[in-house]
Amino acid sequence: MLNPEAIGFARRPFIISNLKGHFMRKKKWNYWCVFGEDLLFSATISHLDYAAVCFVYLLDYETQRFYEKQVVLPVGRKVKMPEDVLGSVKFVNERMSVQLVHMQGETHLSVTIPDFDNEVLHADLHITHPDGDDSLNVVIPRNRDRFQFTAKHHTLPTAGFVKIGNRRYNFNPDYSFAVLDFGRGVWPREAEWNWAMASQRLGGRRIGLNFGGKWTDGTGMTENAVFVDGVMTKLHEDVIFTYDKDNYMDPWHIGTKFSDHVNLTFSPFFERVAKTNAQLVQTNVNQLVGYFNGRVKLHDGSTLRIRQMLGCAEDHRAKW
């Protein structure tokens, strides 16, 4: 049952996600995406109540080499998802090891995959959570029995490396930033959503963008926010995603529903198509990597100009 006092948003991740009961409907995930100077690297551990799903993918911006590996564990009893946002979590078997350990203001992300596009992949990343940074932590109600807690943590400086075969990609914390999407909720059987996000250094400042749509419609809550050097401007207005479902590579438009507070064009250069088709799980994800251009109005009334900002936008449909 949803605690009504939990509804709303916070700038710190103090909400505890206790999801007792609701068998088959609980959905939990820790999704990490790291934007390096040469490489996008992502690792996710999720639990859908009747299966654990872990996936890892990478994209070399210049060569557009892309590969993704997914492992599904039916039941997934050994995969324990923490109730707190920065709790440690791991997924370990012979095909894939993903471990997330948080201590002393830093998340250590370690990934080892013996066969990743016929090569060995090893990632060792140290993700800093700067003291005093805001994060977006919001409980979105559908009703007393259907709700979602989402935490979006942006512009987290990242150091370390990803090595695939003989190729090594280094991550410099001055220019490499991680995004955490932490989700804990009770969902209906079918769901769809849009999500757009970016975390980059622009004009010497750490800038993060986070916009969501569809799944929050009609709830009175949004997951829309902009981060500038760790300070969050929370946008309470819905945003509308406009794009061509027959050609996701065409430019997208993302704008606030009633005002001009958000006016962005997203121009993709790469499309990731991810599908899960297991007995109880069917998901379709069209995730685009590209550049944002446009403007966003901040809480102090100033306008943040966005020029060629690398990020992602997605159309996600799930039957789970």
C-alpha positions in Angstrom: 0.0 0.0 0.0 1.3 3.4 -0.9 2.0 5.8 2.0 0.3 9.1 1.0 3.0 11.0 2.8 5.6 9.7 0.4 4.0 11.2 -2.7 6.1 14.1 -4.1 9.7 14.8 -4.8 12.9 15.3 -2.8 16.3 16.6 -3.6 18.0 13.8 -1.6 17.5 10.0 -1.8 16.1 9.4 1.6 12.9 7.4 0.5 12.9 3.7 1.4 11.2 1.5 -1.1 9.4 -1.3 0.8 7.4 -3.2 -1.7 5.8 -6.0 0.3 3.1 -8.1 -1.4 1.9 -7.3 -4.9 3.2 -10.6 -6.2 4.1 -10.5 -10.0 3.6 -6.7 -10.2 6.7 -5.4 -8.4 9.4 -4.0 -10.8 12.8 -3.0 -9.5 15.9 -1.8 -11.5 19.2 -0.1 -11.1 20.2 1.3 -14.6 23.5 3.0 -15.0 24.6 4.9 -18.1 28.1 6.4 -18.4 28.9 8.9 -21.1 32.7 8.8 -21.7 34.6 10.9 -24.2 34.7 8.0 -26.7 32.3 5.5 -25.4 28.8 5.1 -23.9 28.7 2.3 -21.4 25.6 1.0 -19.7 24.9 -1.8 -17.1 21.5 -2.7 -15.5 20.4 -5.1 -12.9 16.6 -5.5 -12.7 14.1 -7.8 -11.0 10.6 -8.2 -12.4 9.3 -10.4 -9.4 9.5 -13.6 -11.4 12.8 -13.2 -13.2 16.0 -11.2 -12.8 17.3 -9.5 -16.0 20.8 -8.1 -16.4 22.1 -6.4 -19.5 25.2 -4.6 -20.5 25.8 -2.6 -23.7 28.3 -0.2 -25.2 28.6 2.2 -28.1 31.7 3.6 -29.6 30.6 7.0 -30.9 33.1 7.3 -33.7 33.0 3.8 -35.2 29.4 3.1 -34.0 30.5 -0.3 -32.8 27.6 -1.5 -30.6 27.1 -4.7 -28.7 24.6 -5.7 -26.0 24.4 -8.8 -23.9 21.4 -9.8 -21.8 21.1 -12.6 -19.2 17.7 -13.7 -17.8 17.5 -15.7 -14.6 14.0 -17.2 -14.0 12.8 -16.6 -10.5 16.1 -14.8 -9.7 16.1 -15.6 -6.0 19.8 -14.8 -5.6 19.4 -11.3 -6.9 18.6 -9.0 -4.0 17.5 -5.5 -4.9 18.1 -3.0 -2.1 15.3 -0.7 -0.7 17.6 2.4 -0.6 18.8 4.2 -3.7 22.5 3.8 -3.1 22.4 0.3 -1.6 24.9 -2.2 -3.1 23.6 -4.8 -5.5 25.2 -7.6 -7.6 24.3 -10.1 -10.3 26.9 -12.9 -10.7 26.9 -16.0 -12.8 29.2 -17.7 -15.2 28.0 -15.6 -18.2 28.0 -12.1 -16.6 29.1 -10.4 -13.4 27.9 -6.9 -12.5 28.6 -5.5 -9.1 27.6 -2.1 -7.7 29.1 -1.2 -4.4 28.5 2.2 -2.8 30.8 3.5 0.0 32.1 6.8 1.1 30.3 8.9 -1.5 31.4 6.7 -4.4 29.8 3.9 -6.4 32.2 1.3 -7.7 30.8 -0.4 -10.9 32.6 -3.6 -11.8 31.6 -5.7 -14.8 33.2 -8.8 -16.2 31.8 -10.8 -19.2 33.9 -13.6 -20.6 32.1 -13.6 -24.0 31.1 -10.1 -25.1 31.0 -10.0 -28.9 33.6 -12.8 -28.9 35.9 -10.9 -26.6 36.4 -10.5 -22.9 34.9 -7.3 -21.4 36.0 -5.9 -18.1 34.9 -2.5 -16.7 36.1 -0.9 -13.6 34.5 2.5 -13.0 34.5 4.8 -9.9 31.5 7.1 -9.9 31.6 10.1 -7.5 28.4 11.5 -5.9 29.5 15.1 -5.1 28.6 16.4 -1.7 25.7 18.8 -1.8 24.5 17.8 -5.3 20.7 17.6 -5.8 19.1 14.5 -7.2 15.6 13.8 -8.4 13.7 11.4 -6.1 10.0 11.2 -6.8 7.1 9.0 -5.8 4.5 8.9 -8.6 1.0 7.5 -7.7 -1.3 5.8 -10.2 -3.6 4.7 -7.3 -3.1 3.2 -3.8 -1.9 -0.1 -5.3 0.0 1.2 -8.4 2.9 3.5 -7.9 6.5 4.1 -8.8 9.5 5.6 -7.0 12.1 6.8 -9.4 15.5 8.3 -8.5 17.4 10.0 -11.3 21.0 11.0 -10.3 22.9 13.1 -12.9 26.3 14.5 -13.8 28.2 12.1 -11.5 31.9 12.4 -12.4 33.3 9.0 -13.4 36.9 7.7 -13.6 38.2 4.3 -14.6 38.2 2.2 -17.7 36.3 -0.2 -20.0 38.3 -2.8 -21.7 37.0 -5.0 -24.5 39.5 -7.4 -26.1 42.7 -5.3 -26.6 40.8 -2.0 -26.8 40.8 0.1 -23.6 38.6 3.2 -23.1 39.7 5.5 -20.3 37.2 7.7 -18.4 38.3 11.1 -17.2 36.1 12.5 -14.4 36.4 16.0 -15.8 34.5 15.0 -18.9 32.8 11.6 -18.2 29.5 11.5 -16.3 27.2 8.8 -15.1 23.5 8.8 -14.8 21.6 6.5 -12.4 18.0 5.5 -13.0 16.8 3.7 -9.9 13.2 2.4 -10.1 11.0 0.6 -7.5 7.3 0.3 -8.1 4.1 -1.7 -8.5 3.1 -1.6 -12.2 0.1 -2.7 -14.3 0.7 -5.6 -16.7 1.2 -3.2 -19.7 3.1 0.1 -19.6 4.8 2.5 -21.9 6.9 5.5 -21.4 9.3 8.1 -22.9 12.5 9.1 -21.2 15.1 11.6 -22.4 18.3 12.4 -20.5 21.8 13.9 -20.9 24.7 14.6 -18.5 27.6 16.6 -20.0 29.9 19.5 -19.3 28.8 22.5 -21.3 30.5 25.8 -21.1 32.4 24.7 -18.0 29.3 23.7 -16.1 27.9 20.2 -15.3 24.5 20.1 -17.0 22.0 17.3 -16.6 18.6 16.9 -18.4 15.8 14.6 -17.4 12.4 14.4 -19.0 9.8 11.7 -18.9 6.4 11.2 -20.4 3.3 9.0 -20.8 3.6 6.9 -17.6 3.2 10.0 -15.4 0.3 11.5 -17.3 -2.7 12.3 -15.1 -0.8 11.8 -11.8 -0.1 15.4 -11.1 3.6 14.5 -10.7 6.5 14.5 -13.2 10.1 13.4 -13.4 11.2 16.5 -15.3 14.2 18.4 -14.1 17.3 20.2 -15.1 20.6 20.2 -13.2 23.3 22.9 -13.3 26.4 22.2 -11.2 24.4 20.0 -8.9 21.5 22.4 -8.4 18.1 21.1 -9.6 15.4 23.0 -11.3 12.3 20.9 -10.9 9.7 21.3 -13.7 6.2 20.4 -12.6 4.7 20.7 -16.0 4.2 17.7 -18.3 6.4 17.5 -21.4 5.3 16.2 -24.8 7.5 14.0 -26.9 6.9 14.3 -30.6 8.6 11.8 -32.9 8.0 9.4 -35.8 7.3 5.8 -34.7 8.0 4.7 -38.3 11.4 6.4 -38.3 12.9 7.0 -34.9 16.0 8.4 -36.5 14.1 11.5 -37.6 14.5 14.5 -35.2 12.4 14.5 -32.0 10.9 17.5 -30.3 10.5 17.7 -26.5 8.5 20.6 -25.1 6.5 21.6 -22.1 2.7 21.1 -22.6 1.5 24.6 -21.9 4.5 26.9 -21.7 7.8 27.5 -23.5 9.9 26.5 -20.5 11.3 23.5 -22.4 11.9 23.7 -26.1 14.4 21.1 -27.3 15.2 19.2 -30.6 16.9 15.9 -30.3 18.7 14.7 -33.4 19.7 11.0 -33.2 22.8 9.4 -34.8 22.3 5.9 -33.5 19.4 3.6 -32.7 19.5 0.8 -30.1 16.7 -1.7 -30.5 16.3 -4.0 -27.5 13.6 -6.7 -27.2 12.9 -9.2 -24.5 10.5 -12.0 -25.4 10.4 -14.5 -22.5 7.3 -16.3 -21.3 6.0 -13.5 -19.0 8.1 -10.6 -20.2 7.8 -8.8 -23.5 9.6 -5.5 -23.8 10.4 -3.3 -26.8 12.9 -0.4 -26.4 13.9 2.0 -29.1 16.7 4.0 -27.5 18.3 6.8 -29.6 21.7 8.3 -29.0 22.1 11.9 -30.3 22.3 15.6 -29.7 20.0 18.0 -27.9 19.7 21.6 -29.0 17.4 24.3 -27.7 16.6 26.0 -24.4 15.3 25.4 -20.9 14.1 28.0 -18.5 15.6 27.7 -15.0 14.1 28.4 -11.6 15.8 31.8 -11.3 14.2 32.9 -14.6 17.3 32.6 -16.7 17.5 30.6 -19.9 19.8 27.7 -20.3 21.0 27.3 -23.9 21.6 23.7 -25.0 24.0 23.3 -28.0 25.0 19.9 -29.3 24.6 18.1 -26.0 25.1 14.4 -26.2 22.3 12.3 -24.7 19.6 9.7 -25.2 15.9 9.5 -25.8 13.7 6.4 -25.7 10.3 4.9 -26.5 9.7 1.9 -24.2 6.8 -0.5 -24.3 6.5 -3.3 -21.7 4.1 -6.3 -21.1 5.4 -7.6 -17.8 
